[in-house]
């Protein structure tokens, strides 16, 4: 099936005012900018006015359109049998950092300088189902408690030692799933853990690698967290859900 045919029913349909510039051309231009990592002003002319590309991306990000499209496609096939959780840090470019309130825009200071962490839930086939952005210094177990509120129904959740906390385990069990998380070395009582089932956890690491093929994901250029999250959702939709 044509990729745009899947996407078209999920796009805003507001007949009021002047008709929009061709959605397919504009969205293709936005994807090109995200992949190349270039400035919006440097987008190829074939995609039309650069200002149109940027305005469409930013306005739909503010309205939550890109996030809604991602969630609609990610949930269309029903709940996955297994869910994986992990995070990956990206460096914030100088044009994304600075100014007042950057800590409110999911930019923090860590060993790598100003960074943002992308926290994600995926299924066993590498396909992402939920995202959360935080500053790079935020612990995985802290952000994980918030991200797990978006966890779909599943039989098992895989996570690394960063998620080995009693609170996380209770939260996962409260959703009817078994937490398959390797216990930390300092635990006096070791929780049940299956190394065989855990082998599939590398799927989420491969997902992050594929998302970072989009250069505006591998490096954050967006000052606002809502715009960067929109970019992550677009990359996920293009890579896995179309």
C-alpha positions in Angstrom: 0.0 0.0 0.0 1.2 3.5 -0.8 2.7 5.1 2.4 0.9 8.4 2.0 -2.4 6.5 1.6 -1.9 5.2 5.2 -1.0 8.7 6.4 -3.6 10.7 4.7 -6.7 9.8 6.9 -4.8 10.8 10.0 -3.9 14.4 8.8 -6.0 17.4 9.9 -9.0 18.0 7.7 -10.0 21.6 8.1 -11.8 23.0 5.0 -12.0 26.6 6.3 -9.8 29.3 4.8 -7.2 28.9 2.0 -6.5 25.3 1.0 -3.2 23.9 2.3 -0.2 23.5 0.1 0.0 19.8 -1.0 0.4 17.7 2.1 2.5 15.0 0.4 5.0 17.4 -0.9 5.3 19.3 2.4 5.6 16.2 4.5 8.3 14.8 2.2 10.2 18.0 2.6 10.0 17.9 6.4 11.3 14.3 6.3 14.2 15.3 4.0 15.2 18.0 6.5 15.0 15.6 9.4 17.1 13.1 7.6 19.8 15.4 6.3 20.2 17.5 9.4 20.3 20.6 7.4 18.8 24.0 8.1 15.2 24.6 7.0 16.3 27.3 4.7 18.6 24.8 2.9 15.7 22.4 2.0 15.7 21.5 -1.7 13.5 23.8 -3.8 11.5 20.8 -5.2 9.6 20.7 -1.8 8.3 24.2 -2.2 8.8 27.3 0.0 11.1 26.5 3.0 9.0 28.7 5.2 6.0 26.5 4.5 7.9 23.4 5.5 9.0 24.9 8.8 5.6 26.5 9.6 3.7 23.2 8.9 6.2 21.3 11.1 6.0 23.8 14.0 2.2 24.4 13.9 1.4 20.7 13.8 3.9 20.0 16.6 2.2 22.6 18.8 -1.2 21.1 18.0 0.0 17.6 18.8 -0.7 16.3 15.3 2.6 14.5 14.8 2.4 12.8 18.2 -1.3 11.8 17.5 -0.3 10.3 14.2 2.4 8.3 15.8 0.1 6.9 18.5 -2.7 6.1 16.1 -0.3 4.0 13.9 1.5 2.4 16.9 -1.7 1.2 18.5 -3.5 0.1 15.4 -2.3 -3.5 15.6 -3.3 -4.1 19.2 -1.1 -4.6 22.3 2.3 -6.3 21.8 3.2 -9.5 23.6 6.4 -8.1 25.0 7.5 -4.5 25.8 11.0 -3.2 26.0 12.1 0.0 27.8 15.4 1.9 27.5 16.8 5.4 26.9 19.4 7.1 24.6 21.1 10.4 25.1 21.5 13.0 22.3 23.7 16.1 22.3 21.9 19.5 22.2 23.4 21.7 19.5 24.2 25.3 20.6 21.2 26.6 18.7 18.9 24.4 20.8 20.5 25.4 24.2 20.9 28.6 26.1 18.4 31.1 27.3 16.0 31.0 30.2 14.1 27.8 31.0 16.1 25.3 29.0 15.7 22.8 31.9 11.9 23.0 31.1 12.6 22.0 27.5 14.2 18.6 28.4 17.8 19.9 28.1 20.1 19.0 31.0 23.7 18.8 31.9 25.5 15.5 32.0 29.0 14.2 31.2 28.4 14.9 27.6 27.5 18.5 28.2 24.0 19.7 27.3 22.0 16.7 26.4 18.5 15.3 26.1 17.4 11.8 26.9 14.9 10.0 24.6 13.1 7.4 26.7 11.1 4.8 24.7 8.9 1.7 24.9 9.0 -0.7 21.9 7.7 -4.1 21.0 9.9 -7.1 20.3 10.1 -6.1 16.6 11.9 -2.8 17.3 8.8 -0.8 16.7 8.4 2.1 19.2 5.1 2.6 21.0 5.8 5.5 23.3 8.3 8.3 23.9 9.3 10.6 26.7 11.9 13.4 26.7 14.0 14.5 29.8 17.2 16.2 30.5 20.3 14.0 30.1 21.0 13.9 33.8 17.6 12.3 34.7 17.9 8.7 36.0 16.3 6.0 33.9 14.2 4.7 36.8 12.9 8.1 37.5 11.8 8.7 33.9 10.7 5.1 33.6 8.0 5.5 36.2 6.4 8.3 34.1 6.9 6.5 30.8 5.3 3.3 32.0 2.1 5.1 32.4 1.9 4.8 28.6 2.7 1.1 28.7 0.2 -1.0 26.7 -1.1 -4.3 27.9 1.6 -6.9 27.7 2.8 -10.1 29.3 6.3 -9.1 30.0 8.5 -6.0 30.2 12.3 -6.1 29.5 14.6 -3.5 31.0 18.2 -3.2 32.0 19.6 -2.8 35.5 18.9 0.9 35.4 15.2 0.0 35.9 15.8 -2.4 38.8 13.8 -0.7 41.6 11.0 -2.0 43.8 8.8 0.9 42.6 9.3 0.1 38.9 8.7 -3.6 39.5 5.4 -3.0 41.4 4.3 -0.6 38.7 4.9 -3.2 36.0 3.2 -5.9 38.0 0.3 -3.6 38.6 -0.3 -3.5 34.9 -0.4 -7.3 34.7 3.0 -7.8 33.2 6.1 -9.6 34.5 9.2 -7.4 34.9 12.2 -9.2 33.4 14.9 -6.9 34.7 18.4 -8.1 35.8 18.9 -7.4 39.5 21.7 -5.0 40.6 24.7 -6.6 42.3 24.0 -4.9 45.6 20.5 -6.5 46.0 20.3 -8.9 49.0 17.3 -10.7 47.5 17.6 -11.4 43.8 14.4 -11.1 41.8 13.4 -13.7 39.1 15.1 -13.0 35.9 15.3 -15.0 32.6 18.5 -14.4 30.6 17.0 -16.4 27.7 14.0 -14.0 27.3 16.3 -11.0 27.9 18.2 -11.7 24.6 15.5 -9.9 22.7 16.1 -6.7 24.5 18.7 -5.5 21.9 15.7 -4.7 19.7 15.2 -1.4 21.4 18.9 -0.5 21.0 18.5 -1.2 17.3 15.5 1.0 17.2 17.4 4.0 18.6 20.2 3.4 16.1 17.7 3.6 13.2 16.1 6.7 14.6 19.5 8.4 14.8 20.0 7.8 11.1 17.9 11.0 11.0 20.5 13.6 11.7 18.1 16.0 13.4 17.4 13.2 15.9 21.0 12.2 16.5 21.7 15.8 17.3 19.0 18.1 18.8 18.7 21.4 17.0 15.2 22.3 18.2 15.0 24.7 21.1 11.5 23.5 22.1 11.0 20.0 23.5 7.6 19.8 21.7 9.3 20.3 18.4 12.0 17.7 19.1 9.4 15.2 20.2 7.5 15.8 17.0 10.7 15.1 15.0 11.2 11.9 16.9 7.7 10.8 16.3 8.0 11.6 12.5 11.2 9.5 12.3 9.5 6.6 14.1 6.5 6.7 11.8 8.6 6.8 8.7 11.0 4.1 9.9 8.5 1.6 11.4 4.8 2.4 11.0 4.4 3.2 7.3 
